[in-house]
Amino acid sequence: MRDDVETDLQKVKFRLLVTLCLGAVVLGFVVDTPAELMRGTLAILSSPSGLLTDYMAIASVGATFFNAGLLTLLSVVLVRLERTEFSGPVIAGLFTVFGFALFGKNLFNSIPITLGVFLYAKLERKRFSDYQVESLFGTALAPAVSFMAFGKGLPLWQGILLGYALGIFIGLVIPPMARHFAKFHHGLSLYNVGFTAGIVGMVIVAVMNLLEYDVVEVYNVSSGYTFELSVLTFTFCLALLVCGFLLNGRSVRGMAGFLRRTGQAPSDFVALEGIGRTVMNMGLMGVLATAYVLIVGGDLNGPVLGGIFTVIGFGAYGKHPRNCLPILVGVALATAFTNTDIGSTHVLLAALFGTTLAPVSGVFGSAYGVVAGFLHMALVANVGLLHGGLNLYNNGFSAGFVAFVLFPVFNAKLRIRGKGVKGVKTAEPDHHTCPAVAEPPPPTPG
């Protein structure tokens, strides 16, 4: 009986994810004509795709959603074929893939990294499903593939060959490094692969610069779609809330306890709280993230919408409104001390992806979360130079350092006051810690 229930839940998760993907693909055909969709898709696939390249700016809205829906659909199908559990980390990874497929990931630059992870699993004589989370989030370095193929003016065959060779190499090194770095931040940053990708990207950029393959960061974002995208996003979040409510027995029972969880990785909310409450939490996170963007006067474009969908995904792994709000407040306070525009895309991404540090406020308290958000805003603006925009999870890279610095300081302070934090643990380097990774993938950004 238990196996039958678990199988039914797997089907429910699969159908919800497929609905998201197919909805995005259909939206692409509704918004664009077939000719526009073809031109836009080709523009996306042949773009160097460095951070920040908004696919809505270089192609079209329809082609961007078509790319996101198709890439995520293939990822969902791959998870299903491998019979991998649609756990919290996997759901977070899939939503992160969807979000970043709006600005940096596509079929061309993601396939070789996935292939590299697959080869690593074979070398380790393990199933690919054991490394599927790393595969989803490891595509953070997808722009490195596109940069080699299309960004240096090499002959097309040579660029594609070098790009795919680099992508396979990235896929081979991400899994062992991600599991090693999971100990670095004590589970206080949810984007473990984002930090790992930052380290790998830093080395790749250093070698490229040495060989005079200078990597230049880009900034190309769209505007003018805020109203339409906000309606679309709020509608999706409402659908998540309704689905979660129904799956939770037409009740909000248990949500108060849900919001008391620290979120420290590994925190698979699907396993801990069930799919109903988890989906409701994902809807709440989407509403919170979208409302924040609108309240501070920001534009909804590809990168910002990607940040929102990543936040939604991590509503299944570590994030909920109570532990994320202090991070948002900390980022907002940091902008108040400078002349930075709180509604600019860079600052919005720092706020949205900075919620990777939600476990800091969950473990230590809200005031500590505000400090973490403040410090993250100060650091994230500088670390991008190290990986040249080839790591899409820039915020995950920054947050790893923030968590590494703050953990011993906060914990020591509480011990001195006689309130040492119990249960603060180092995330075990198994596949469930990856989003400690992925930003999640995710995400990193993320």
N, C-alpha and C positions, 0 to 999 in steps of 0.2 A: 504493500500500500504506500509506504514511504517513497519507494522508487517511482511509483506512478505519479505522486504529487510533485516530486522534483522534476520529472519529465514534463509535466504540464506547465510548471513554472518556467522551465527553459523555453518552452514553446511561446509562452506569453512574452518573455523578454525578447525573443527572436522576432516575434511579430511586431512588437513596439518599435524595435530598431529598424526593421525593414520598412515600416510605415514612414518613419522619418526620412529614410534614404529615398524611397520612391516619391515621397512628397516633394523633396528637393529637385529630383529629376523632372517630375511633371511641371513644377514651377518654372524650370528652365525653358521648357517648350511653350509654356503659357506666356512668359515674358518676352521671349525672343522668337523670331522666325527661324526656321531650320537653317537658312543661310547664315544668319547672324550667330546662331548657336555654333555652327561649324567654324566660322572665322574666329569667334571668341575662344573656343576650345583649343584651336591650333595656336592662338596667341598665348594661352596659358601654358600649354605643353612645351612651347619653345622659349619661354621666359627664363632668364637667369634666376628669378624668384627669390632674390636676397631680401633680408629684412630691411625695410618694410615694403613689400610689393603687394598692393591691394589688387587682387584680380578683377574687382569691379572697376578699377581705374584703367587697367591695361586691356581689358576685354569688355565684358558686359555683365549685368546682374544675372541674366539668365544663364550664361555660360559658367559663371562662378558657382551658382547653385547646382548646376548640372555636374560640374567637376566634383563638388563636395558630396553630392548624393551618390555619384557613381563610385568614387574612391571609397567612401564609407561602406557602401553596399558590398563591394568586393571584400572589404575587411570583415564585415559581419558574416558573409558567406564562408570565408576562410576559417573564422572562429567556429562556425557551425560544423564545417567539414572535419575539423580537427577534434570535434566533440569536446571543446573547451567550455568550461562552466562560464556562463555570463555573470561573472562575479562583479563586485564593486570596482576593482582595478580594471577589468576588461571593459566594463561600461564606460568608465572614465576615459580609458584609452580610445574607445570608438568615438565618443563625443569630441575628444581632443582632435582626432583625425578629421572629423567633420569641420570643426572650427577652423583649424589651420589649413584646410583645403580651400578656404576663402582667401588665404593670403600666404602661399608659400609651398603647399604640398599639392602634388598632382600624380597621376598614374606614372608618368615618365620618371620622375625623380624619387618616387617612393619604392618602386618595385625592386631595384637592386639592393636597397638596405634590408628589405624583408628577405630577399634571397640570401643575403649575408648571414642574417640571424638563423635562417633555415640550415645553412651549411654549418654554422657553429653547433647547432643542435645535433647534426649528424656526426660531427667530429667528437662531440661529447657522448655520442651513442644514447641520446635521449630523444624524447618526442618533441616535435616543434611546439606543441601546446605548452610545454614546460617553460618556453621562452616567448610565448605569444604576447605578453604584456610588453616586454622589452621591444619586440618587433613593432608594435603599434606606436610606442612613444619614441623609439629610435629614429623614426622618420623626421625627428626634429632637425636633423642635419641634411634633409633632402635638398636644400638650396646648394649644398656643396656639389651635388651631382649636376644640377642644372648650370651652375656657374662654370664648371669644367666643360660642359657640352656646348653652352651657348654664350658664355660671358667673356671668353678670351679671344674670340675671332679665329679659333682653330678650324681647320677643315672639318666638315660635319662628322665624317666617319671617325676621325681621330678624337674629336671632342666627346662624342658619344661613348667611344671605347674607354677613354680615360675617365669619364664621368661614372660609367657603370663599374669600372674597376675600383674607383674610390668608394662608391656606394656599397659594394660588396665588402670592402675592407672595413668600412664603418659598421656594417651589420655584424661582422665577425668580432669586433672589439667591444661593442656596446654592452652585450650581456654580462661578461665577466667583470667589466669595470663598474657597471651599475650596481651589481651585487656587492662589490667591494665598497663603493661610496655610500651605500645605504647606512653604514655605521657613522659616516662623517657628521651628519646633522641630527642624529638621535631620533629620527622620525618626526622632527618638528617642521620639516619642509616636505610637502607632498609631491613635489616635482623632482624626484631623485634622478630620473633620466635627463631632465633638463639640466641639472648640475653636471652630470656625466657628459652630456653632449657639449656643454660649454668647455669642459676640459679637452675633449677630443677636438672640438672646433678650434680651440686656441692653438693646439699643436699643428693642425692642418694649415691654418692661416699663417703661422710662423714659417712653416716649410714653403708655402706658396710665395710668401714675401721674399724668402731667401732665394728662390728661383726666379724672382722678378715677375711672379704672377700676382701682382698687387690686387688685393681684394678691397673694393670700395663699397661702403654701405650706401643703400639707396633709401629714398623716402618718396613713395608714390601712392597717395591715398585718395579715395573718392569722397564726394560730398553730395548732399542734395537728396539722400534717400532715407533720412532719419524717420520721417513720419511712417512711410510704408514699412520699413524694416521693424520699427517699434511695434506697429500693429501686428505684424507677422510673428514677432517674438513673444509678445504678450499672449497672443492666441495659442501659440504652442505651449507656453507655460501653463495656461489655463487648462489645456488638454491634459497635461501631465498631472495637474492637481486633481482633476476629475478622475483620471485613470487610477491614480494612487488611492484616492478616496474609495473607489469601488473595490480595488484589490485589497484594501484594508478592511473589508467587511462593511462598507458604507459608513465609515467612522474615522475620526481623527485620534482614536485611542492610541496611546503610547507616544504621541508626538512630543509631549512635555519631557519625557525621559530621553527621547532621541536628542533633544536640544541640550541635554546635559552631558553628552558624550564629548570627550576631549578632542577627538579627531586625530590623535597622534597615530602615525603610521606604525604598523598596519591597522587600518580601521575600515574593514569591509562592511559597509552599512547594510548591504544586501544580506550578508550572512548574519549580522548582528541584530538587525531590526526587521528584516523581511522586505519583500519587493514593494508592498503597498506604501509603507511609511517612507521608504527610500525614494520612490517616485514622487510622492508628495513633497519631500524635501528638495528634490531636483527642481520641481516647479517653483517652490519658494525661492530657491537660489537664483533661478532665472529672473523672477520678478524683482528681487533685490538688486541684482546686477544691472538690469535694464533701467530700473528706476533711478539708480545711482547715476548712470550716464546722463539721463534726461535732466535730473535735478541740478547737476553741475553744469549743464549747458553744452554737453558734448554731442558730437555727431556720431550716428551709427553708420559705420563703414565696414569694409571687410575685416580688418584687424580687430576692431572693437567688437563686432558681432562674433568673431572667432573667440575672443576673450569671454564673451557671455556664454557661448556654448561649452567652452571648457569648464567654466564655473558650474554650469548645469551638470556636466558629466561628473565632476568631482563631488557633486551632491550625493553620489553613491560611494564616495571614498574620502571621508575625512572632513568635508566642509558642510556647515549648516549656518543659518543666519546668525546664531548667537556667537560662534567663534570667528566669523568673518567680519562682522561689523567693526570690531576694534581695529582691524587691519585697515579698512577703508577710512576710518577716522584718522589713523596715524598718517596715511598718505596725504589726506586732505590737510592735516595740520602742517605737514612738511611744505606743502605748496604755499601755505599762508605766510611762511617765513621767507619766501623768495618772491621773485616776480614771475614765477612759472604760472602759466595758464592752466588752471585745474581741469578745464574742459578740452585741452589739447589731446590728440591721439596718444602721444607718448605717455602722458600722465595717466590717462584713462587705462592704458594697458598696464602701467605700474600698479594701479589700484586693483584692477580685476585679477591679474595674474599674481599680484602680491598676496592674494588670499591663500596662496600655497602655504603661507605661514600661519594659517588659522590654528593649527595645533598649539602654537605658542600661547595664544589667548585661552585656548581650551585647557591646557595643562597648568599654566601659571596664573591666569586671570586676565581680565579685560585690559587693565592698565598696562600690563606687559605686552599685550597684543598691539596696543597703540604705539608703544616704543618700537616694536618690531616693524610695524608699517612705516613709521617715520624713518627708521634706519634703512629700510629697503628702498624707499624713495631716494635717499641720498646715494645709495650704492649703485642702483640699477642703471643710472644715467652714465656710468663710467665703464662698466664691465663689457659693454657691447664692443668696445674697441678691440678687445682681446680675441674675439672670434669673427670680427668683420661682418657680422650679420648672417653668417652661414649657419648659426644655431638659432632656430626659430624660438626656442625656449629661453630667451635671454633672462627673463624674470626668474626662471627656475635656477639658472646659474647664479644670479645675484642672491636669491633667497637661501641657497645652500650655505653661502658664506655668512649670511646674517644669522641663520640658525646655529651655525658652528660657533660663532662668537657669543651669542646670547645664552646658549644653553648653560655653560659653566658659570657665567656671571649670575644669571637669574637663580639657578639652583643653589649656588653658594650663598647668595643673599638670603634666600628662604631658610637654608639650614642654620645660618647665623641667628635668624630670628626664631629658631626652634620650630619652623614650619616646613621642613624639608619636604619636597614633593615626592609622594609615594607613587610608585608605578612608572616613573620616568625611565623608559627602557630604550635600549638600542634596538632599532628594527632589525629583525633577523633577515639575513640576505637570501630569502627565498623569493619565489616568483610573486608572492603577494605584496612585497615591499617595493616593487618596481616603480609605481608611480610615486613612490615616496620619493615617484616612480618613484608615471610615465607619469608631466606636464610635463601625463600626463603628465607619457606623454605626455603630457601632457605634461605638455603642455606642455618669454617662452614665451619676447614673451616666454611663458611657461617653463 
